[in-house]
Amino acid sequence: MKKDTILAHAGRDPRRYQGMVNTPVFRASTILHDDLESYEAPRDEDYQRISYGRHGTPTTRALEEAVARLEGGYRAVALPSGLAAIVAAICAFVKTGDHLLVVDSVYGPARNFCEARLKPNGVEVEYYDPLVGAGIATLIRSNTRAVFCESPGSLTFEMQDIPAIAAAAHAKGVPVLADTTWGTPYFFRSFERGVDVSIHAATKYICGHSDVMMGIIVTGEKHWRTVRKTVADYAWSAGPDDCYLALRGLRTLGVRMAHQMRSAMHVATWLKARPEVKQVLYPALEGVPGHTIWKRDFSGAAALFSFVMQSAHSKQVPAFIDALELFGIGSSWGGYESLAVIAHAERYRSATKWDPGGTTVRLHIGLEDPDDLTADLERGFAAIAKA
């Protein structure tokens, strides 16, 4: 089936639930067994059998099945946040004395976990240039246990050459983990590009309505048990009500992302022509760095991008953002509403330097009419002129 059909049908079976179109919410802790033998049976290594509510319910399984099928993975596991998914995926592969390669443009809280938890516990964390490509081979050591990618970076939007990185890593027996939240399972076929473990902050586009915290890890068959056991060992569990809402959001993922991408292209093109703007950082826009890789590896783009102000206007950026009425000021993205924040990317770099010559502003384009959004941005630029 094609992806839009998968979105409509995966993870539900009305025949099992008296014709209900949507899989119901199953809230459970205790699961009763038919007899003592089945109760005392060894734990199912593939986590198919539900033996306790912490390991999921039919609602959880429905969401996990739908996302895994959409992305082309073997299995998936839902967690209570995107950061929890990142932490679990990394911890499935590294321990004291191991070496981990992490892209320098990685999500800030993921970097904080590496600095605050991995390094003090004896894991060597090395950050690498997002544009390293096949050159990652020179950084892989005998104790390297994983390469962590994020393409594009969610502040500065460098596109990584995932197939080249994966080929180099796999040649040395090293798995590739990737935060693929921006591309989603709808626009980025991660396993076809060489990713071994795909990580999503489902809080963003999968849920889509800014009302659920959720993470999802999708793996190939080779790494499934390792990752799933790690999630169980850390006792992470996504609530069934949240899984139900995530499933509801997933059904409209395709139409939402297609619409928001069109609006984002409209706004990004408009910004590119503004005298106050030095550079637009949106890989889907022709002429922007990384566009060639995006066009090769992705079938679409998220509606999240940044732009760089001309240095002459950088001190007035707070006035610009505060003057906006339709763009909210807040963390996260992927919902139906537009957002604007300053992207302080320079605070999160160590292997490379971020100095584009002006303040970086990150926008998320929601479901509003794009002409209304450009009018709102015009209001912000007018505030700069007054300032």
MARDRENPA-753652 format. One record per residue (C-alpha): x, y, z; residue in three letters. Coordinates in steps of 0.02 Angstrom, whole numbers, plus 50000, padded with zeros to 5 digits. Each point is the difference from the previous one (the first is absolute). Last residue first. Layout:
! MARDRENPA-753652
XYZALA;...
This chain:
! MARDRENPA-753652
506505252750834ALA;498725007049880LYS;500794991149852ALA;500104983950101ILE;498145001650043ALA;499635001249814ALA;500944983749976PHE;498844991850128GLY;498435006449916ARG;500674993349835GLU;500174983350089LEU;498155000950041ASP;499585004149819ALA;501074985249950THR;498974989150116LEU;498345006549936ASP;500554996149823ASP;500504982650058PRO;498224996150059ASP;500174991750170GLU;500424981550013LEU;501675002150086GLY;501695006349944ILE;501364997550129HIS;501285013849999LEU;501775000950067ARG;500925016650008VAL;501905000449987THR;500825016650045THR;501315006349879GLY;501684996049923GLY;499754981249983PRO;501094995950151ASP;499764981850050TRP;501684991950036LYS;500404981549982THR;500564986050116ALA;499335008950155SER;498295007049959ARG;498445002150107TYR;500085018150056ARG;500285006249822GLU;498304992849953ALA;499055013450096HIS;498474998149890ALA;498925015150036ILE;498184994850004VAL;498475000349886ALA;498494988449998LEU;498534996249885SER;498554989250059GLU;499394983049936TYR;501334990450095GLY;501694994249939GLY;501025011250114TRP;500774999950174SER;500415015250105SER;498985015950008GLY;499735017649935ILE;498415000249896GLY;499935006049821PHE;498305007549959LEU;500285016550091GLU;501825004349966LEU;500645016150079ALA;500984990950136ASP;500994990549868ILE;500595015649907PHE;500335010050158ALA;501074985550064PRO;500925000049832VAL;500495018350014GLN;501824996850044LYS;500174989249844SER;499435013449878HIS;501685006149936ALA;500664982150004SER;498754995049865GLN;498844987350077MET;500274981549974VAL;498554988549960PHE;499444983850077SER;498904985449948PHE;498554989150056LEU;498584995849881ALA;500634982249978ALA;500604995049829ALA;499534987949863GLY;500544984149909SER;501705000050084PHE;501674992149952ASP;500505007349832ARG;499125016750012LYS;500625002550177TRP;501784995749949ILE;499955012649858THR;499195013450109HIS;501374998950133GLY;500505018249987PRO;498545010549933VAL;499935002749812GLY;498304992049980GLU;498945000550157LEU;499674982850077ALA;501565001850108PRO;499285015250091TYR;501325011450075LEU;499565017249930VAL;501445012449993GLN;500365018550029LYS;498235005750035VAL;499595018550031GLU;499945003649813PRO;498594987249978ARG;500054989249844ALA;500474984050090LYS;498595003250124LEU;498674998449865TRP;500764983749938THR;500034993350179ALA;498185005150028VAL;499364991549842HIS;501094984750025MET;499354998650178ALA;498205001249939SER;500274986049875ARG;500874989650135MET;498565003050120GLN;498734993349876HIS;501014984549959ALA;500384997150184MET;498195001450054ARG;499334989049860VAL;501244986250036GLY;499935000550190LEU;498104999150006THR;499864982250067ARG;501545002450110LEU;499115012850108GLY;498664987550049ARG;501334986950035LEU;500945012550110ALA;498395003850094LEU;499734981450033TYR;501814998050054CYS;499785014550121ASP;498474991550076ASP;500974983650010PRO;501425007750101GLY;501774997749932ALA;501134989050107SER;501805001550054TRP;500574987450129ALA;501875002849966TYR;500204981249979ASP;498484999449885ALA;500705013549885VAL;501674990949999THR;499144983649959LYS;499165008149850ARG;501645007149934VAL;500984983750009THR;498514989849940ARG;499755010749846TRP;501815001849943HIS;500084987049861LYS;498155001249954GLU;500125018149942GLY;499535013350124THR;498685013150036VAL;500085010550158ILE;498525010950046ILE;499895014750120GLY;498445008450068MET;499425015650093MET;498235004349944VAL;499005016249980ASP;500865009949863SER;498814993649866HIS;501104990349879GLY;500194983350089CYS;501134993749860ILE;500625017549959TYR;500795005150166LYS;499724990450161THR;500484984849897ALA;501795004950038ALA;500624986549884HIS;501514988550002ILE;500544988349860SER;501204985950042VAL;500994991549861ASP;500065014349875VAL;500694995249828GLY;498985010949883ARG;498674986749967GLU;499804998450188PHE;499655018650018SER;498635001949870ARG;499775018750028PHE;498425009849956PHE;498634989950087TYR;501064991850136PRO;500355017850061THR;501275011049910GLY;500255011950146TRP;499874986450135THR;501354989249923THR;501184999350148ASP;501224987149934ALA;500944985050069LEU;501294991749888VAL;500754983350048PRO;501894996649998VAL;500694984349918GLY;501485008749918LYS;499274999549824ALA;498345004350080HIS;500685016850057ALA;500685004949829ALA;498414994749909ALA;498915008550131ALA;500945016549988ILE;499874999849810ALA;498144995650004PRO;499685013450134ILE;500805014549907ASP;499525012550133GLN;498985015449959MET;500425015450104GLU;498405007550066PHE;500665012850127THR;498774997750143LEU;499194982949974SER;501554992049924GLY;499494992249834PRO;500324986050016SER;500414994250176GLU;501324986550015CYS;500714989150139PHE;501414987949956VAL;500114984850112ALA;501164988450096ARG;501715007449968THR;501264989750101ASN;501154995849855SER;499905017949941ARG;498935008849869ILE;500565017749966LEU;500864996649833THR;498464991049935ALA;498935015450033ILE;500825007049844GLY;498604991749901ALA;498935015250039GLY;500865012750114VAL;498715013849970LEU;499244999250174PRO;501755002450074ASP;500314987850142TYR;499724999450187TYR;500954987050102GLU;499254991950154VAL;501114988350097GLU;498894990750124VAL;500714999150176GLY;498515003850109ASN;500375018650013PRO;499995000649809LYS;498324991349977LEU;498955009450127ARG;500265018849998ALA;500925002249835GLU;499084986949897CYS;498335004650078PHE;500345018549964ASN;500374995849820ARG;498314991549986ALA;499205015250083PRO;500775011149865GLY;499464990149846TYR;501564994949904VAL;500925012349886SER;501704993050053ASP;499544982549942VAL;500364986950132VAL;501334986349993LEU;499994988450152LEU;501524991250073HIS;499834986350131ASP;500934998850165GLY;498425000050107THR;498504994549899LYS;499265003549829VAL;498764991249885PHE;498274999350081ALA;500445015750096CYS;499965010049838ILE;498274994049950ALA;499315002250176ALA;500655017950015VAL;499345005249829ILE;498294992350034ALA;499925008350170ALA;500415016449914LEU;498524997649883GLY;498844997350147SER;498974986850093PRO;500604985249897LEU;499244989749858ALA;500884984849928VAL;500154995449818ALA;500254984049899ARG;500784994449836TYR;500175016549908GLY;499215006049838GLY;499605017350064GLU;498114998549980LEU;500004982150063ARG;500985004650156ALA;498875014950035VAL;498404989849984ALA;500634985350103GLU;500575011050142GLU;498355009350006LEU;498984983950002ALA;501164992150129ARG;499725014350120THR;498124998749984THR;500094981050021PRO;500905003350166THR;501815003550041GLY;501484993250096HIS;499525009650157ARG;498294991749993GLY;500674982750038TYR;500064983649904SER;499655005749822ILE;500744987149881ARG;500915006949849GLN;501505006150097TYR;501244991149884ASP;500914991950146GLU;498344993650070ASP;500284999050187ARG;500184982350064PRO;498354991250043ALA;499445002250180GLU;498305007449956TYR;499734987849856SER;500334985250116GLU;498945007450139LEU;498445000249893ASP;498965011149886ASP;500965015750041HIS;499385016650068LEU;500865016349952ILE;500215012750140THR;500445017949952SER;498725004649869ALA;499185014149904ARG;499474994449826PHE;499485014649892VAL;499024993549851PRO;500744996349828THR;499095011649881ASN;498684994549874VAL;499004990550130MET;499194984949915GLY;499784989450156GLN;501825001850053TYR;500954986149912ARG;499115002649833ARG;500465018550005PRO;501854995749977ASP;501135015150025ARG;501865003250000GLY;500215003149815ALA;498465005449901HIS;499985018749961ALA;501855003750018LEU;500414984149902ILE;498885006049859THR;500935016649995ASP;501664990750002LYS;499684988649851LYS;499484982250031MET;
